[in-house]
Amino acid sequence: MVFDASREIIRSSDGLQWSNMAAVLARTDPFEEFVPPISPLFIAVPQQKINIVLEKDGKTFQGEMAANSHNIIAPGNGYAVQGLDLINAFYVYIKNEILRELADEIYGRRLEEIDLLAPTETADPSLSYLLNTCKHMLSEPAGSSLSSDYLAQAIVACVFARHSQLRDVPRIAESRIPLSQAQMQRINDYLQANLDGSFQVADLAAVIGLSRTIFFERFTVTTKATPNQYLQVLRINRAKQLLRDGKLSLVDIAFACGYADQSHLARFFKRFVGVAPGRYRKDTH
């Protein structure tokens, strides 16, 4: 990321080996700038109440943005902005490739068939939680690329669920309704029975009789995670149980939990639990 001299960088993801997302916390004096169309998804989050004049999508917003509200700029769009105050803000950039992958996974559509809505003054609780997590990760040591990849996917999934619309398809307000306890139990039962295999979002949707699109939106509303992220948590929990039992080798546990090999299990396990599988087994016996 390159910022002009008007911005004082407080913390950034530079050097953290993030592969699909970049982020920076910066302080800016009153300023005015024009930004040409950019390829990544861009989200700006003021850390305090600010006054701005913002032109994007042929519209002008002039007024007050609340602290922790979101200014979302869809890929391929530019904007002009005038900051009237000293601004402390958190900026996130997510590569276009992540949006394309999630557009296919969630909707079975090309990204060009999805209109990203671009709210300026909105403060969505779920998106705020994910962005706040991203901000805290700036203080982590280098090598957190796996966590940043999952977080980038979760942020895009949240933006899709709450701030997008399929072209020529009316948006269904009921898609934001959480899944019931009974529906989540059926999904958990299905995933627990298939931890050692793979699944498609359409398979999970069919378990509770929903379309793939509605299922994905309701699932992310309910769990604050994508199905794949949720599956990883279940797999790690199963691995912890098998490690405590002490009956299977690490290779067999990896296969039983759906990992390609022992090293694959070890990477995910250490990321989620903080210690290697072998160390966890010793510490729990």
Contacts in CASP RR format, 6 or more apart in sequence:
PFRMAT RR
TARGET T0000
AUTHOR 0000-0000-0000
METHOD contacts of the structure
MODEL  1
MVFDASREIIRSSDGLQWSNMAAVLARTDPFEEFVPPISPLFIAVPQQKI
NIVLEKDGKTFQGEMAANSHNIIAPGNGYAVQGLDLINAFYVYIKNEILR
ELADEIYGRRLEEIDLLAPTETADPSLSYLLNTCKHMLSEPAGSSLSSDY
LAQAIVACVFARHSQLRDVPRIAESRIPLSQAQMQRINDYLQANLDGSFQ
VADLAAVIGLSRTIFFERFTVTTKATPNQYLQVLRINRAKQLLRDGKLSL
VDIAFACGYADQSHLARFFKRFVGVAPGRYRKDTH
1 12 0 8 1.000
1 13 0 8 1.000
1 14 0 8 1.000
1 22 0 8 1.000
1 24 0 8 1.000
1 93 0 8 1.000
3 9 0 8 1.000
3 24 0 8 1.000
3 26 0 8 1.000
4 33 0 8 1.000
6 28 0 8 1.000
6 29 0 8 1.000
6 31 0 8 1.000
6 33 0 8 1.000
7 26 0 8 1.000
7 27 0 8 1.000
7 28 0 8 1.000
8 26 0 8 1.000
8 27 0 8 1.000
8 28 0 8 1.000
9 24 0 8 1.000
9 25 0 8 1.000
9 26 0 8 1.000
10 25 0 8 1.000
10 26 0 8 1.000
10 27 0 8 1.000
10 88 0 8 1.000
11 24 0 8 1.000
11 25 0 8 1.000
11 138 0 8 1.000
11 139 0 8 1.000
12 22 0 8 1.000
12 23 0 8 1.000
12 24 0 8 1.000
12 25 0 8 1.000
12 26 0 8 1.000
12 138 0 8 1.000
13 21 0 8 1.000
13 22 0 8 1.000
13 23 0 8 1.000
13 24 0 8 1.000
13 137 0 8 1.000
13 138 0 8 1.000
13 148 0 8 1.000
14 22 0 8 1.000
14 24 0 8 1.000
15 142 0 8 1.000
16 137 0 8 1.000
16 138 0 8 1.000
16 140 0 8 1.000
16 141 0 8 1.000
16 142 0 8 1.000
16 143 0 8 1.000
16 144 0 8 1.000
16 145 0 8 1.000
16 148 0 8 1.000
17 142 0 8 1.000
17 143 0 8 1.000
17 144 0 8 1.000
17 145 0 8 1.000
18 144 0 8 1.000
18 145 0 8 1.000
18 148 0 8 1.000
18 149 0 8 1.000
19 145 0 8 1.000
19 148 0 8 1.000
19 149 0 8 1.000
20 94 0 8 1.000
20 95 0 8 1.000
20 97 0 8 1.000
20 98 0 8 1.000
20 148 0 8 1.000
20 149 0 8 1.000
20 152 0 8 1.000
21 92 0 8 1.000
21 93 0 8 1.000
21 94 0 8 1.000
21 95 0 8 1.000
21 98 0 8 1.000
21 134 0 8 1.000
21 148 0 8 1.000
21 149 0 8 1.000
21 151 0 8 1.000
21 152 0 8 1.000
21 155 0 8 1.000
22 92 0 8 1.000
22 93 0 8 1.000
23 90 0 8 1.000
23 91 0 8 1.000
23 92 0 8 1.000
23 93 0 8 1.000
23 134 0 8 1.000
23 135 0 8 1.000
23 137 0 8 1.000
23 138 0 8 1.000
24 90 0 8 1.000
24 91 0 8 1.000
24 138 0 8 1.000
25 47 0 8 1.000
25 88 0 8 1.000
25 89 0 8 1.000
25 90 0 8 1.000
25 91 0 8 1.000
25 135 0 8 1.000
25 138 0 8 1.000
26 88 0 8 1.000
26 89 0 8 1.000
26 91 0 8 1.000
27 86 0 8 1.000
27 87 0 8 1.000
27 88 0 8 1.000
28 83 0 8 1.000
28 86 0 8 1.000
28 87 0 8 1.000
28 88 0 8 1.000
28 89 0 8 1.000
29 86 0 8 1.000
30 83 0 8 1.000
30 84 0 8 1.000
30 85 0 8 1.000
30 86 0 8 1.000
31 82 0 8 1.000
31 83 0 8 1.000
31 87 0 8 1.000
32 80 0 8 1.000
32 81 0 8 1.000
32 82 0 8 1.000
32 83 0 8 1.000
33 80 0 8 1.000
33 81 0 8 1.000
34 79 0 8 1.000
34 80 0 8 1.000
35 78 0 8 1.000
35 79 0 8 1.000
35 80 0 8 1.000
35 81 0 8 1.000
36 78 0 8 1.000
37 76 0 8 1.000
37 77 0 8 1.000
37 78 0 8 1.000
38 73 0 8 1.000
38 75 0 8 1.000
38 76 0 8 1.000
38 77 0 8 1.000
38 78 0 8 1.000
38 93 0 8 1.000
39 75 0 8 1.000
39 76 0 8 1.000
39 95 0 8 1.000
39 96 0 8 1.000
40 75 0 8 1.000
40 93 0 8 1.000
40 94 0 8 1.000
40 95 0 8 1.000
40 96 0 8 1.000
41 72 0 8 1.000
41 73 0 8 1.000
41 74 0 8 1.000
41 75 0 8 1.000
41 93 0 8 1.000
41 94 0 8 1.000
41 96 0 8 1.000
41 98 0 8 1.000
41 99 0 8 1.000
41 116 0 8 1.000
41 156 0 8 1.000
41 159 0 8 1.000
42 72 0 8 1.000
42 73 0 8 1.000
42 91 0 8 1.000
42 92 0 8 1.000
42 93 0 8 1.000
43 70 0 8 1.000
43 71 0 8 1.000
43 72 0 8 1.000
43 73 0 8 1.000
43 91 0 8 1.000
43 92 0 8 1.000
43 94 0 8 1.000
43 131 0 8 1.000
43 155 0 8 1.000
43 159 0 8 1.000
44 70 0 8 1.000
44 71 0 8 1.000
44 73 0 8 1.000
44 89 0 8 1.000
44 90 0 8 1.000
44 91 0 8 1.000
45 68 0 8 1.000
45 69 0 8 1.000
45 70 0 8 1.000
45 71 0 8 1.000
45 89 0 8 1.000
45 90 0 8 1.000
45 91 0 8 1.000
45 92 0 8 1.000
45 128 0 8 1.000
45 131 0 8 1.000
46 65 0 8 1.000
46 66 0 8 1.000
46 67 0 8 1.000
46 68 0 8 1.000
46 69 0 8 1.000
46 71 0 8 1.000
46 87 0 8 1.000
46 88 0 8 1.000
46 89 0 8 1.000
47 67 0 8 1.000
47 68 0 8 1.000
47 88 0 8 1.000
47 89 0 8 1.000
47 90 0 8 1.000
48 67 0 8 1.000
48 88 0 8 1.000
49 64 0 8 1.000
49 65 0 8 1.000
49 66 0 8 1.000
49 67 0 8 1.000
50 64 0 8 1.000
50 65 0 8 1.000
50 83 0 8 1.000
50 84 0 8 1.000
50 85 0 8 1.000
50 87 0 8 1.000
50 89 0 8 1.000
51 63 0 8 1.000
51 64 0 8 1.000
51 65 0 8 1.000
51 83 0 8 1.000
51 84 0 8 1.000
51 85 0 8 1.000
52 61 0 8 1.000
52 62 0 8 1.000
52 63 0 8 1.000
52 65 0 8 1.000
52 81 0 8 1.000
52 82 0 8 1.000
52 83 0 8 1.000
52 84 0 8 1.000
53 60 0 8 1.000
53 61 0 8 1.000
53 62 0 8 1.000
53 63 0 8 1.000
53 81 0 8 1.000
53 82 0 8 1.000
53 83 0 8 1.000
53 84 0 8 1.000
54 60 0 8 1.000
54 61 0 8 1.000
54 62 0 8 1.000
54 71 0 8 1.000
54 79 0 8 1.000
54 80 0 8 1.000
54 81 0 8 1.000
54 82 0 8 1.000
54 120 0 8 1.000
55 61 0 8 1.000
55 79 0 8 1.000
55 80 0 8 1.000
55 81 0 8 1.000
56 73 0 8 1.000
56 77 0 8 1.000
56 78 0 8 1.000
56 79 0 8 1.000
56 80 0 8 1.000
56 118 0 8 1.000
56 120 0 8 1.000
57 77 0 8 1.000
57 118 0 8 1.000
61 120 0 8 1.000
61 121 0 8 1.000
64 121 0 8 1.000
65 71 0 8 1.000
65 120 0 8 1.000
65 121 0 8 1.000
66 121 0 8 1.000
66 123 0 8 1.000
68 123 0 8 1.000
68 128 0 8 1.000
68 132 0 8 1.000
69 120 0 8 1.000
69 121 0 8 1.000
69 122 0 8 1.000
69 123 0 8 1.000
70 119 0 8 1.000
70 120 0 8 1.000
70 122 0 8 1.000
70 123 0 8 1.000
70 124 0 8 1.000
70 127 0 8 1.000
70 128 0 8 1.000
70 131 0 8 1.000
71 118 0 8 1.000
71 119 0 8 1.000
71 120 0 8 1.000
72 116 0 8 1.000
72 117 0 8 1.000
72 118 0 8 1.000
72 119 0 8 1.000
72 120 0 8 1.000
72 159 0 8 1.000
72 163 0 8 1.000
73 79 0 8 1.000
73 118 0 8 1.000
74 116 0 8 1.000
74 118 0 8 1.000
75 96 0 8 1.000
75 99 0 8 1.000
75 111 0 8 1.000
75 116 0 8 1.000
77 118 0 8 1.000
90 131 0 8 1.000
90 134 0 8 1.000
90 135 0 8 1.000
92 131 0 8 1.000
92 134 0 8 1.000
92 155 0 8 1.000
94 152 0 8 1.000
94 155 0 8 1.000
94 156 0 8 1.000
95 152 0 8 1.000
96 111 0 8 1.000
98 152 0 8 1.000
98 153 0 8 1.000
98 156 0 8 1.000
99 111 0 8 1.000
99 156 0 8 1.000
100 110 0 8 1.000
100 111 0 8 1.000
101 153 0 8 1.000
102 153 0 8 1.000
102 156 0 8 1.000
102 157 0 8 1.000
102 160 0 8 1.000
102 226 0 8 1.000
103 109 0 8 1.000
103 110 0 8 1.000
103 111 0 8 1.000
103 113 0 8 1.000
103 114 0 8 1.000
103 160 0 8 1.000
104 110 0 8 1.000
105 201 0 8 1.000
106 157 0 8 1.000
106 160 0 8 1.000
106 201 0 8 1.000
106 212 0 8 1.000
106 213 0 8 1.000
106 216 0 8 1.000
107 113 0 8 1.000
107 114 0 8 1.000
107 160 0 8 1.000
107 166 0 8 1.000
107 212 0 8 1.000
107 213 0 8 1.000
107 216 0 8 1.000
108 212 0 8 1.000
109 166 0 8 1.000
113 166 0 8 1.000
113 167 0 8 1.000
114 160 0 8 1.000
114 164 0 8 1.000
114 165 0 8 1.000
114 166 0 8 1.000
114 167 0 8 1.000
115 164 0 8 1.000
115 165 0 8 1.000
115 166 0 8 1.000
115 167 0 8 1.000
116 159 0 8 1.000
116 160 0 8 1.000
116 163 0 8 1.000
116 164 0 8 1.000
117 163 0 8 1.000
117 164 0 8 1.000
117 165 0 8 1.000
118 163 0 8 1.000
119 163 0 8 1.000
122 163 0 8 1.000
124 158 0 8 1.000
124 162 0 8 1.000
124 163 0 8 1.000
126 158 0 8 1.000
126 162 0 8 1.000
126 220 0 8 1.000
126 221 0 8 1.000
126 224 0 8 1.000
127 155 0 8 1.000
127 158 0 8 1.000
127 159 0 8 1.000
127 162 0 8 1.000
129 224 0 8 1.000
130 151 0 8 1.000
130 154 0 8 1.000
130 155 0 8 1.000
130 158 0 8 1.000
130 224 0 8 1.000
131 155 0 8 1.000
133 151 0 8 1.000
134 148 0 8 1.000
134 151 0 8 1.000
134 155 0 8 1.000
137 144 0 8 1.000
137 147 0 8 1.000
137 148 0 8 1.000
137 151 0 8 1.000
140 147 0 8 1.000
146 267 0 8 1.000
146 268 0 8 1.000
146 271 0 8 1.000
147 271 0 8 1.000
150 229 0 8 1.000
150 232 0 8 1.000
153 226 0 8 1.000
153 228 0 8 1.000
153 229 0 8 1.000
154 224 0 8 1.000
154 225 0 8 1.000
154 226 0 8 1.000
154 229 0 8 1.000
157 216 0 8 1.000
157 220 0 8 1.000
157 226 0 8 1.000
158 220 0 8 1.000
161 175 0 8 1.000
161 176 0 8 1.000
161 216 0 8 1.000
161 217 0 8 1.000
161 220 0 8 1.000
161 221 0 8 1.000
162 176 0 8 1.000
165 171 0 8 1.000
166 213 0 8 1.000
172 214 0 8 1.000
174 214 0 8 1.000
175 213 0 8 1.000
175 214 0 8 1.000
175 217 0 8 1.000
175 218 0 8 1.000
176 217 0 8 1.000
176 218 0 8 1.000
176 221 0 8 1.000
177 218 0 8 1.000
177 221 0 8 1.000
178 218 0 8 1.000
178 221 0 8 1.000
178 222 0 8 1.000
179 187 0 8 1.000
179 208 0 8 1.000
179 218 0 8 1.000
179 219 0 8 1.000
179 221 0 8 1.000
179 222 0 8 1.000
183 208 0 8 1.000
184 222 0 8 1.000
184 223 0 8 1.000
186 207 0 8 1.000
186 208 0 8 1.000
187 204 0 8 1.000
187 207 0 8 1.000
187 208 0 8 1.000
187 219 0 8 1.000
188 234 0 8 1.000
190 199 0 8 1.000
190 203 0 8 1.000
190 204 0 8 1.000
190 207 0 8 1.000
191 199 0 8 1.000
191 204 0 8 1.000
191 230 0 8 1.000
191 231 0 8 1.000
191 234 0 8 1.000
192 234 0 8 1.000
192 238 0 8 1.000
195 231 0 8 1.000
195 234 0 8 1.000
195 235 0 8 1.000
195 238 0 8 1.000
195 256 0 8 1.000
195 257 0 8 1.000
195 258 0 8 1.000
196 255 0 8 1.000
196 256 0 8 1.000
196 257 0 8 1.000
196 258 0 8 1.000
197 258 0 8 1.000
199 227 0 8 1.000
199 231 0 8 1.000
201 212 0 8 1.000
201 215 0 8 1.000
201 216 0 8 1.000
201 227 0 8 1.000
202 212 0 8 1.000
204 215 0 8 1.000
204 219 0 8 1.000
204 227 0 8 1.000
205 211 0 8 1.000
205 212 0 8 1.000
205 214 0 8 1.000
205 215 0 8 1.000
205 216 0 8 1.000
208 215 0 8 1.000
209 215 0 8 1.000
210 218 0 8 1.000
216 226 0 8 1.000
216 227 0 8 1.000
219 226 0 8 1.000
219 227 0 8 1.000
219 230 0 8 1.000
220 226 0 8 1.000
223 230 0 8 1.000
225 233 0 8 1.000
232 268 0 8 1.000
232 272 0 8 1.000
233 272 0 8 1.000
235 257 0 8 1.000
235 258 0 8 1.000
235 259 0 8 1.000
235 268 0 8 1.000
236 257 0 8 1.000
236 268 0 8 1.000
236 269 0 8 1.000
236 272 0 8 1.000
236 273 0 8 1.000
238 256 0 8 1.000
238 257 0 8 1.000
239 253 0 8 1.000
239 254 0 8 1.000
239 257 0 8 1.000
239 265 0 8 1.000
239 269 0 8 1.000
239 277 0 8 1.000
240 273 0 8 1.000
240 280 0 8 1.000
242 248 0 8 1.000
242 253 0 8 1.000
242 256 0 8 1.000
242 257 0 8 1.000
243 253 0 8 1.000
243 277 0 8 1.000
243 278 0 8 1.000
243 280 0 8 1.000
243 281 0 8 1.000
243 284 0 8 1.000
244 281 0 8 1.000
244 284 0 8 1.000
244 285 0 8 1.000
246 281 0 8 1.000
246 285 0 8 1.000
248 256 0 8 1.000
250 262 0 8 1.000
250 265 0 8 1.000
250 266 0 8 1.000
250 277 0 8 1.000
250 278 0 8 1.000
251 261 0 8 1.000
251 262 0 8 1.000
253 265 0 8 1.000
253 277 0 8 1.000
254 260 0 8 1.000
254 261 0 8 1.000
254 262 0 8 1.000
254 264 0 8 1.000
254 265 0 8 1.000
257 265 0 8 1.000
259 265 0 8 1.000
259 268 0 8 1.000
265 277 0 8 1.000
266 276 0 8 1.000
266 277 0 8 1.000
269 275 0 8 1.000
269 276 0 8 1.000
269 277 0 8 1.000
269 280 0 8 1.000
270 276 0 8 1.000
270 277 0 8 1.000
273 280 0 8 1.000
275 283 0 8 1.000
END
